[in-house]
Amino acid sequence: MQALYVVAVTVLFPGSILALAAGAVFGLVLGSLLVWMGTVLGQTLAFMIGRYSNRACTSHCRHFALDPD
């Protein structure tokens, strides 16, 4: 369930659907804990992908915008 939630958060799938499903399947406390952990991991993964995989493109675009010549 957590791996599904991590992927869903990373690709911007609405998390409320999975949060409700986790609550229904695992109960309120365990479902909340799993949703919280999945959300944190998914957001961290999305940040790392954005930071490291697009660094060259972002750097190039930033320099082009500051000095188009």
C-alpha positions in Angstrom: 0.0 0.0 0.0 2.8 2.4 0.9 4.6 1.9 -2.4 1.4 2.6 -4.3 0.9 5.8 -2.3 4.5 6.9 -2.9 4.1 6.5 -6.6 0.6 8.2 -6.5 2.0 11.2 -4.7 5.0 11.4 -7.0 2.8 11.5 -10.2 0.3 13.9 -8.6 -2.6 11.4 -8.2 -5.2 12.7 -5.8 -4.2 11.3 -2.4 -7.6 11.6 -0.8 -8.9 8.5 -2.7 -6.0 6.4 -1.4 -6.3 7.9 2.1 -9.9 6.9 2.3 -9.0 3.4 1.0 -6.2 3.1 3.6 -8.6 4.1 6.4 -11.2 1.6 5.2 -8.7 -1.3 4.9 -6.3 -0.7 7.8 -8.4 1.3 10.2 -8.1 4.9 11.4 -4.8 4.8 13.3 -2.7 2.4 11.1 -4.3 3.8 7.9 -3.3 7.4 9.0 0.2 6.3 9.9 0.6 4.6 6.5 -0.8 7.5 4.6 1.5 9.9 6.4 4.6 7.8 5.7 3.6 7.3 2.1 3.0 11.0 1.6 6.4 12.0 3.2 8.2 9.4 1.0 6.4 10.5 -2.1 7.1 14.1 -1.6 10.7 13.4 -0.9 11.0 11.3 -4.1 9.3 14.0 -6.2 11.7 16.6 -4.8 14.8 14.4 -5.5 13.6 13.7 -9.0 13.1 17.4 -9.7 16.3 18.5 -8.0 18.7 16.0 -9.6 17.3 14.9 -12.9 16.4 18.4 -14.1 19.4 20.3 -12.8 21.1 20.7 -16.1 18.0 21.9 -17.9 17.1 24.3 -15.1 20.6 25.7 -15.0 20.6 26.2 -18.7 17.2 27.9 -18.8 18.1 30.2 -15.9 21.4 31.3 -17.5 19.6 31.9 -20.8 16.9 34.0 -19.2 19.5 36.2 -17.4 21.8 36.5 -20.5 20.1 35.6 -23.8 23.2 36.3 -25.9 
